[in-house]
Amino acid sequence: MNRPDNDTIIEQYLNHYSYSKQSLNMRKISLNYFFKEKIIDKTDYTINDDKKKIYKEMAGFHFTGHIFDIKTNTLIEYFEYLNKLKNVCLTTKKNKWAILISFLNFSLEYYRDFNFIVVIPKKTIMWQKNHKKAESNRLVLASIEEIKNILDYLREENFSYYCLFRLLIETGMRLGEFLSIQINDLNVDKRIVNCRGKTGEKTYYFSERLAKELSLYLNGRSKLQSKLTLLFLTSQLKPFSNRLIQKILERIRSKGKISNWITPHTFRRTLNTLRKRNMKCDNETAKILLGHKSNDVNIDDYTIYDYADKLALFDKYNPYLNISQ
């Protein structure tokens, strides 16, 4: 019986479980960290095609054999390799290790006909105390000036990216919700965008200024030769990923346009803070505009708001009304 190759086994493992796309990507990246080449070429596509940047990057442990040839001493060596990494936090190391063990346990059961056996080390596994501390931007807020700098920079560099980020900034929607937006979810006349997230269907609102710019963007989007119906696509006509959004922000930071460690979720936190702190927006209205589930009162059952009311609330509590005019 011919044994399947590594890629086939990994694909079988990933297909076996009903993970989210984000979880599948994380598992695939973690397994690649164990198997793939140490030095790889990577391409930075963060802005325009004429600004692509090819660079070298170290990429993990580099086990070159077949999965069925993994021995216990190989796993111990990989654990020691992870344990000694200086630029990786302990949580990330533990995730990489746990995913590899999960994968091996699956393979041991699924491919038992191939007599694949490996003893998972336990007594020799002990994490060191000194690791890179996990970074957090939980308390980081973007200033109005930083928001303006981000949008001004992107408007000059890439109009599509400008529209993407301005919609993300003005709505404050979660990135998972944002990445699911289809063309038909956007209504520039009503100034609303629908999306789907972990708490169900959501509707967000945006400014008149952005509505005009999104109309221009849609004209260009309709000319793209792609079967995908996502609202935003990369220059390679592929879906945006969390990683690419982060890399665009890194590029903007490297240009000196922002100093804080701003992530997509920073925009949501900043929008809510500006509404409450600077515009005296009450908690109920803030929850409505951000699509929060209210624990203290069921807003939908006890308070009647129609489309016009919510749009008026958005306009009243829009802290970005006068930026990037």
C-alpha positions as CSV (number, residue, x, y, z in Angstrom):
1,M,0.0,0.0,0.0
2,N,1.5,3.3,-1.0
3,R,1.5,5.8,1.8
4,P,0.1,9.3,1.1
5,D,2.5,12.3,1.0
6,N,2.7,14.9,3.8
7,D,0.5,17.4,2.1
8,T,-2.3,14.9,1.6
9,I,-2.2,13.9,5.3
10,I,-2.2,17.5,6.5
11,E,-5.1,18.3,4.2
12,Q,-7.0,15.3,5.6
13,Y,-6.4,16.5,9.1
14,L,-7.6,20.0,8.3
15,N,-10.7,18.8,6.5
16,H,-11.6,16.4,9.4
17,Y,-12.7,19.2,11.7
18,S,-15.2,22.1,11.3
19,Y,-12.9,24.9,12.1
20,S,-13.3,28.5,11.1
21,K,-11.1,29.8,8.3
22,Q,-9.0,31.7,10.8
23,S,-8.5,28.5,12.9
24,L,-7.6,26.5,9.8
25,N,-5.1,29.0,8.7
26,M,-3.5,29.1,12.2
27,R,-3.3,25.3,12.2
28,K,-1.8,25.2,8.7
29,I,0.8,27.8,9.6
30,S,1.7,26.0,12.8
31,L,2.2,22.7,10.9
32,N,4.2,24.5,8.2
33,Y,6.5,25.8,11.0
34,F,7.4,22.2,11.8
35,F,7.7,20.9,8.2
36,K,8.6,23.7,5.7
37,E,11.9,25.0,4.5
38,K,13.9,27.2,6.9
39,I,14.5,30.0,4.3
40,I,11.6,31.1,2.1
41,D,11.0,33.9,-0.3
42,K,8.1,36.1,0.7
43,T,6.4,38.9,-1.2
44,D,5.0,42.1,0.4
45,Y,1.8,43.1,-1.5
46,T,0.7,45.7,1.0
47,I,0.2,48.6,-1.4
48,N,0.6,48.6,-5.2
49,D,2.0,46.0,-7.7
50,D,4.9,48.3,-8.5
51,K,6.0,48.3,-4.8
52,K,6.3,44.5,-4.3
53,K,9.1,43.6,-2.0
54,I,10.8,40.1,-2.0
55,Y,12.5,39.2,1.1
56,K,13.9,36.2,3.0
57,E,12.4,34.9,6.2
58,M,13.3,32.1,8.6
59,A,10.4,29.6,8.8
60,G,10.7,27.1,11.5
61,F,12.1,23.7,12.4
62,H,12.3,22.1,8.9
63,F,11.6,18.4,9.4
64,T,12.3,17.1,5.9
65,G,11.1,13.5,6.3
66,H,7.8,11.8,5.9
67,I,5.2,12.2,8.7
68,F,5.3,8.5,9.4
69,D,9.0,8.7,10.0
70,I,8.6,11.1,13.0
71,K,10.2,9.6,16.1
72,T,9.9,10.6,19.7
73,N,13.4,12.1,19.8
74,T,12.3,14.3,16.8
75,L,9.5,15.7,18.9
76,I,11.7,16.3,21.8
77,E,14.1,18.2,19.6
78,Y,11.3,20.3,18.2
79,F,10.1,21.0,21.7
80,E,13.5,22.2,22.7
81,Y,13.7,24.3,19.5
82,L,10.4,26.0,20.5
83,N,11.5,26.4,24.1
84,K,14.6,28.3,23.2
85,L,13.0,30.8,20.7
86,K,13.6,34.3,22.0
87,N,11.2,36.3,19.9
88,V,8.1,34.2,20.4
89,C,5.8,34.4,23.4
90,L,4.9,31.3,25.4
91,T,1.3,31.2,24.3
92,T,2.4,31.0,20.7
93,K,4.9,28.3,21.4
94,K,2.3,26.2,23.3
95,N,-0.2,26.6,20.4
96,K,2.4,25.4,17.9
97,W,3.2,22.4,20.1
98,A,-0.5,21.5,20.8
99,I,-1.5,21.7,17.1
100,L,1.4,19.4,16.2
101,I,0.4,16.9,18.9
102,S,-3.3,17.1,17.8
103,F,-2.2,16.4,14.2
104,L,-0.1,13.4,15.2
105,N,-2.9,11.9,17.4
106,F,-5.2,12.2,14.4
107,S,-2.6,10.6,12.1
108,L,-2.0,7.7,14.6
109,E,-5.7,6.8,14.5
110,Y,-6.6,7.7,10.9
111,Y,-3.6,6.0,9.3
112,R,-3.2,3.0,11.7
113,D,-3.2,0.6,8.7
114,F,0.3,2.0,7.8
115,N,1.6,1.0,11.2
116,F,2.5,4.5,12.1
117,I,3.5,4.7,15.8
118,V,5.2,7.4,17.7
119,V,5.3,8.0,21.4
120,I,4.3,11.5,22.4
121,P,6.8,12.8,25.0
122,K,5.4,14.0,28.3
123,K,7.9,13.6,31.1
124,T,10.6,15.4,29.1
125,I,8.4,18.4,28.3
126,M,8.8,21.4,30.6
127,W,8.5,25.0,29.4
128,Q,11.2,27.5,30.5
129,K,10.1,30.4,32.7
130,N,11.7,33.1,30.5
131,H,9.9,33.9,27.3
132,K,9.1,36.9,25.3
133,K,6.1,38.6,26.9
134,A,3.0,38.5,24.8
135,E,2.3,42.0,23.5
136,S,-1.1,43.6,23.9
137,N,-2.6,46.7,22.6
138,R,-5.8,46.4,24.7
139,L,-5.4,49.9,26.0
140,V,-4.2,51.5,22.8
141,L,-6.5,54.1,21.2
142,A,-5.9,55.9,17.9
143,S,-5.9,59.7,18.0
144,I,-7.9,61.8,15.5
145,E,-4.6,62.9,14.0
146,E,-3.5,59.3,13.5
147,I,-6.8,58.4,11.9
148,K,-6.4,61.3,9.5
149,N,-2.8,60.4,8.7
150,I,-3.8,56.8,7.9
151,L,-6.6,57.9,5.5
152,D,-4.6,60.7,3.9
153,Y,-1.7,58.3,3.2
154,L,-3.9,55.6,1.7
155,R,-5.9,58.0,-0.4
156,E,-2.7,59.0,-2.1
157,E,-1.2,55.5,-2.4
158,N,-4.2,53.3,-3.1
159,F,-7.8,54.4,-3.4
160,S,-9.2,50.9,-2.9
161,Y,-7.3,50.5,0.4
162,Y,-8.5,54.0,1.4
163,C,-12.1,53.0,1.0
164,L,-11.5,49.7,2.8
165,F,-9.9,51.4,5.8
166,R,-12.3,54.3,6.0
167,L,-15.3,51.9,6.0
168,L,-13.6,49.9,8.8
169,I,-12.8,53.1,10.7
170,E,-16.2,54.7,10.4
171,T,-18.2,51.6,11.2
172,G,-16.0,50.1,13.9
173,M,-17.0,46.6,12.8
174,R,-15.0,43.6,13.8
175,L,-12.5,42.4,11.2
176,G,-14.2,39.0,10.9
177,E,-17.4,40.8,10.0
178,F,-15.7,43.1,7.6
179,L,-13.9,40.4,5.7
180,S,-17.3,38.7,5.0
181,I,-18.9,41.7,3.2
182,Q,-20.2,41.0,-0.2
183,I,-20.9,43.6,-3.0
184,N,-24.6,43.3,-2.5
185,D,-24.2,44.0,1.3
186,L,-23.4,47.6,0.6
187,N,-26.0,50.2,-0.1
188,V,-24.4,53.6,-0.8
189,D,-27.8,55.3,-1.2
190,K,-29.0,54.4,2.3
191,R,-25.4,54.5,3.7
192,I,-25.6,51.1,5.2
193,V,-23.6,47.9,5.0
194,N,-24.7,44.5,6.2
195,C,-22.4,41.8,7.5
196,R,-22.4,38.5,9.3
197,G,-20.4,37.9,12.5
198,K,-20.2,35.8,15.6
199,T,-23.3,37.4,17.0
200,G,-25.4,37.1,13.9
201,E,-26.5,39.6,11.2
202,K,-25.3,43.2,11.7
203,T,-26.0,46.6,10.0
204,Y,-23.6,49.5,10.2
205,Y,-23.8,53.0,8.9
206,F,-21.3,55.4,7.2
207,S,-21.0,59.0,6.3
208,E,-22.2,60.9,3.2
209,R,-18.6,61.6,2.2
210,L,-17.7,57.9,2.3
211,A,-20.9,57.0,0.4
212,K,-19.7,59.2,-2.6
213,E,-16.2,57.6,-2.5
214,L,-17.7,54.1,-2.3
215,S,-19.8,54.8,-5.4
216,L,-16.5,55.6,-7.2
217,Y,-14.9,52.5,-5.8
218,L,-17.9,50.3,-6.9
219,N,-17.5,51.6,-10.5
220,G,-14.0,50.2,-10.5
221,R,-14.9,47.1,-8.6
222,S,-17.5,46.1,-11.2
223,K,-14.8,46.0,-13.9
224,L,-12.6,43.5,-12.1
225,Q,-12.5,40.0,-13.8
226,S,-13.3,37.9,-10.8
227,K,-15.9,35.4,-9.8
228,L,-15.6,36.4,-6.2
229,T,-18.4,38.6,-4.9
230,L,-16.5,40.0,-1.9
231,L,-16.6,43.8,-1.7
232,F,-12.9,44.2,-1.4
233,L,-10.2,42.2,-3.2
234,T,-6.4,42.5,-3.2
235,S,-4.5,43.5,-6.4
236,Q,-4.2,39.8,-7.1
237,L,-8.0,39.5,-7.0
238,K,-7.9,37.4,-3.8
239,P,-9.7,37.9,-0.5
240,F,-8.1,40.1,2.1
241,S,-6.8,38.3,5.2
242,N,-6.3,39.5,8.8
243,R,-2.5,39.2,8.2
244,L,-2.6,41.5,5.1
245,I,-4.6,44.1,6.9
246,Q,-2.1,44.0,9.7
247,K,0.8,44.3,7.2
248,I,-0.7,47.4,5.6
249,L,-0.9,49.0,9.0
250,E,2.8,48.0,9.6
251,R,3.7,49.7,6.4
252,I,1.9,52.9,7.4
253,R,3.6,52.8,10.8
254,S,7.0,52.4,9.0
255,K,6.3,55.6,7.1
256,G,5.9,57.5,10.3
257,K,2.2,58.1,9.9
258,I,1.3,56.4,13.2
259,S,3.2,55.7,16.3
260,N,0.8,53.6,18.3
261,W,0.4,49.9,17.8
262,I,-2.9,50.2,16.0
263,T,-4.7,47.0,14.9
264,P,-8.1,46.7,13.2
265,H,-9.8,46.2,16.6
266,T,-8.3,49.5,17.7
267,F,-10.6,51.3,15.3
268,R,-13.7,49.8,17.0
269,R,-12.4,50.6,20.5
270,T,-11.4,54.1,19.4
271,L,-14.7,54.9,17.8
272,N,-16.7,53.8,20.9
273,T,-14.4,55.8,23.2
274,L,-14.6,59.0,21.1
275,R,-18.4,58.7,21.0
276,K,-18.7,58.3,24.8
277,R,-15.8,60.5,26.0
278,N,-15.9,63.4,23.5
279,M,-19.5,63.4,22.3
280,K,-21.3,62.2,25.4
281,C,-23.0,59.4,23.6
282,D,-25.1,57.3,26.1
283,N,-24.4,53.6,26.5
284,E,-27.6,52.4,24.8
285,T,-26.9,54.4,21.7
286,A,-23.3,53.3,21.6
287,K,-24.4,49.7,21.8
288,I,-26.8,50.2,19.0
289,L,-24.3,51.8,16.7
290,L,-21.7,49.1,17.3
291,G,-24.2,46.2,17.1
292,H,-23.5,45.1,20.7
293,K,-25.7,42.6,22.4
294,S,-27.1,44.3,25.4
295,N,-27.0,42.3,28.7
296,D,-29.1,44.8,30.7
297,V,-32.1,45.4,28.4
298,N,-33.2,44.0,25.1
299,I,-33.0,47.1,22.9
300,D,-34.9,45.5,20.0
301,D,-37.9,44.5,22.2
302,Y,-38.2,47.6,24.4
303,T,-37.0,50.4,22.1
304,I,-38.3,51.1,18.6
305,Y,-35.7,52.5,16.2
306,D,-36.2,52.5,12.4
307,Y,-33.5,53.0,9.7
308,A,-33.8,56.8,9.7
309,D,-33.5,57.0,13.5
310,K,-30.3,54.9,13.5
311,L,-28.8,56.8,10.6
312,A,-29.5,60.1,12.4
313,L,-27.8,58.7,15.5
314,F,-24.8,57.7,13.5
315,D,-24.5,61.2,12.0
316,K,-24.9,62.8,15.4
317,Y,-22.2,60.7,17.0
318,N,-19.7,60.6,14.1
319,P,-16.3,61.7,15.5
320,Y,-14.7,61.5,12.0
321,L,-17.1,63.9,10.2
322,N,-14.4,66.5,9.3
323,I,-11.4,64.3,8.5
324,S,-10.0,63.7,5.0
325,Q,-12.3,66.1,3.3
